[in-house]
Amino acid sequence: MKKDTQIIHLGRSPHKNFGFVNPPVYHGSTVLFKTLADYEAGERDYYDFEKLPVNEYCSPTYGRYGSPSSIELQKALTVLEGADYSILTSSGVSAFTAALMGLLRAGDHLLMVDSVYGPTRRLCNDELTRFGVEVTYYDPMIGGSIEQLFKPNTRVVYVESPGSLTFEVQDIPAIAKAARARGIAVMADNTWGTFYFSKPYDLGVDVSIHSATKYIAGHSDMVMGLITCRKEYYEPILRCFRHMGACLGANEVYLAQRGLRTMPVRIRQQEKTALELAKWLKTQPEVVKVLHPALPDCPGHEIWKRDFSGSSGLFSILLKPFPNKQLAAMLDGLHHFGMGYSWGGYESLIIPFNPKKIRTATKWEYDGICLRINVGLEDIEDLKQDLADGLKRLRGA
Ligand SMILES: *Cc1c(COP(=O)(O)O)cnc(C)c1O
């Protein structure tokens, strides 16, 4: 099956469900055992991580451990991403938290990309260091030279390609090659590319995490995370995830199943509109630079061409410096672009950001305005007009 057909068929079994096309929602905490022998076997299976064969999951014995529907969805996402295993979690944040805490211990060294998503950085600085993990930030464009930052205790290299504010595309194969030679795990945040446009395991990644809140859900109506990994990393990550108790709710499983079916059409449409808007924005006098991996002046554009098959609907623009009052006039008056966090939904969004205050390994040289744009499913002409009017207000007209 081709990718689009797989996305339609995987993770649901209508004829095990009275012919109903969509999987049932299992609301539940208690799961009953028929006999004492079943009860004892359930306990054993659940904690015997090492006995789990690849692509098999023990059947859930309690609501926190999943449901038949969440296991089906996990299996589907495992295939789509090309991993050995996957774990669904309560949020993107709990996905990277469980993955990092599962693989790191006191005294270990973590290499973290300087362009990483803000809350990942906060986890490192506020929590991981408190538990004795040493964290070094590195330049997203470092490539194979990451080797020079390896220490005897380096355990994980974390990549996020492209960075979800500044869009540097990382040379993951070069990083993975260096890491593999030293037995260091490569963990990737694959939320932007998704399994639709990127194949992290072909690039050498060992663990891939997602905010399923974004393109998989696609409707700004839920929060969910996904961890996928190679076999050898499943046990420590699963254990940590279970101890965190960061499971997801029954309705979220259903909404993610539903979102998944239309993801290809949404993401391709958003990609098309985003690229056209990005090119148009480039021609506007207030715009200094457009940071979009599919445009040649984005750092790592050549790597994007080699490693990705598409570009989703999230990018940033750098504007000339203007007084904050004029920026407020631009943003407050927009009709189609809402100001709010998250992305990947059907509605367009825009937020200002300032990497200067965040970076430590690299210097953000630009002093003007930075805006991140999430392109939704509206008609492009309406979006263009909204931004054109906004830019007019920005220059004080
Ligand atoms: C949103 C986001 C996350 C966190 O996901 P939540 O589902 O909001 O917890 C992680 N990484 C990236 C790149 C994100 O944009």
The ligand as a Tripos MOL2 file, in Angstrom:
@<TRIPOS>MOLECULE
LIG
   15    15     1     0     0
SMALL
NO_CHARGES

@<TRIPOS>ATOM
      1 C1          3.8090   21.9340   20.3010 C.3       1 LIG1
      2 C2          5.1370   21.3140   20.2220 C.ar      1 LIG1
      3 C3          5.5510   20.3750   21.1610 C.ar      1 LIG1
      4 C4          4.7470   20.0590   22.3960 C.3       1 LIG1
      5 O1          3.5380   19.4870   22.1100 O.3       1 LIG1
      6 P1          2.2230   19.5810   23.0280 P.3       1 LIG1
      7 O2          1.3370   18.5860   22.4060 O.co2     1 LIG1
      8 O3          1.7180   20.9890   22.9440 O.co2     1 LIG1
      9 O4          2.6120   19.2300   24.4320 O.co2     1 LIG1
     10 C5          6.7690   19.7480   20.9640 C.ar      1 LIG1
     11 N1          7.5640   20.0690   19.9210 N.ar      1 LIG1
     12 C6          7.2030   20.9820   19.0020 C.ar      1 LIG1
     13 C7          8.1180   21.2930   17.8830 C.3       1 LIG1
     14 C8          5.9830   21.6440   19.1260 C.ar      1 LIG1
     15 O5          5.6440   22.5810   18.2360 O.3       1 LIG1
@<TRIPOS>BOND
     1     1     2 1
     2     2     3 ar
     3     2    14 ar
     4     3     4 1
     5     3    10 ar
     6     4     5 1
     7     5     6 1
     8     6     7 2
     9     6     8 1
    10     6     9 1
    11    10    11 ar
    12    11    12 ar
    13    12    13 1
    14    12    14 ar
    15    14    15 1
@<TRIPOS>SUBSTRUCTURE
     1 LIG1         1 GROUP 0 **** ****
